Amino acid sequence: MTTSVRDGRPPSEAIAGLLAAIAIFVGALELVYRPFRLAPAALILALIATVMSREQPRTIPIAYAMIGICFVVGAALQVWTKHPLF
């Protein structure tokens, strides 16, 4: 006997969580590769996740914080090591 229990959450919540996680990953990549190219992509992913979700109270703000912090630190590292910003 197998029963399936649905948790009542729409599939868009799972997609929004996945998009927020991808935005966090892309935001972390700003530390090592051209932050001015990756920041807009990460922000677009986080904005789409924000519009899709109503029940992601922690993941999406973490994504925005990660993108902002990694942008500033990544840009500083790129300037300090004399690598191109974009």
C-alpha positions in Angstrom: 0.0 0.0 0.0 1.4 3.2 -1.1 0.0 6.6 -0.3 1.1 9.9 -1.6 0.8 12.9 0.6 0.7 16.3 -1.0 2.0 19.2 1.0 -0.3 21.7 -0.7 2.5 23.9 -2.0 2.4 24.8 -5.7 5.3 23.7 -7.9 6.2 27.3 -8.5 7.5 27.4 -4.9 10.0 24.7 -5.7 11.1 26.5 -8.9 11.4 29.8 -7.0 13.7 28.1 -4.5 15.8 26.6 -7.2 16.1 30.0 -8.9 17.1 31.6 -5.6 19.8 28.9 -5.1 21.1 29.4 -8.6 21.2 33.2 -7.9 23.3 32.5 -4.8 25.7 30.3 -6.8 26.1 32.9 -9.5 26.5 35.6 -6.8 29.3 33.6 -5.3 31.0 33.3 -8.7 31.3 37.1 -8.7 34.3 36.7 -6.4 36.4 34.9 -9.0 35.0 36.0 -12.4 34.1 39.5 -13.6 31.4 40.8 -11.2 29.9 43.3 -13.6 28.9 40.5 -15.9 27.5 38.1 -13.4 25.7 40.6 -11.0 22.9 41.4 -13.5 22.3 37.8 -14.3 22.1 36.9 -10.6 19.8 39.8 -9.9 17.4 38.8 -12.7 17.2 35.3 -11.3 16.6 36.6 -7.8 13.9 39.0 -9.0 12.1 36.2 -10.9 12.3 34.0 -7.8 10.8 36.9 -5.8 7.9 37.3 -8.2 7.2 33.6 -8.3 7.3 32.9 -4.6 5.3 33.9 -1.6 6.7 31.3 0.8 10.5 31.6 0.6 11.1 34.0 3.6 14.8 33.2 4.0 16.2 32.0 0.7 15.5 35.0 -1.4 16.8 37.7 1.1 20.0 35.5 1.5 20.3 35.6 -2.3 20.1 39.4 -2.4 22.6 39.8 0.4 25.0 37.3 -1.2 24.8 39.0 -4.6 25.5 42.5 -3.1 28.3 41.4 -0.8 30.0 39.3 -3.4 29.7 42.1 -5.9 31.5 44.6 -3.7 34.2 42.1 -2.6 34.6 40.7 -6.1 35.0 44.1 -7.6 37.6 45.0 -5.0 39.5 41.8 -5.6 39.4 42.4 -9.4 40.8 45.9 -8.9 43.4 44.8 -6.4 44.7 42.0 -8.6 44.5 44.2 -11.7 42.1 42.0 -13.6 39.3 43.3 -15.8 36.0 44.2 -14.1 33.8 43.4 -17.1 
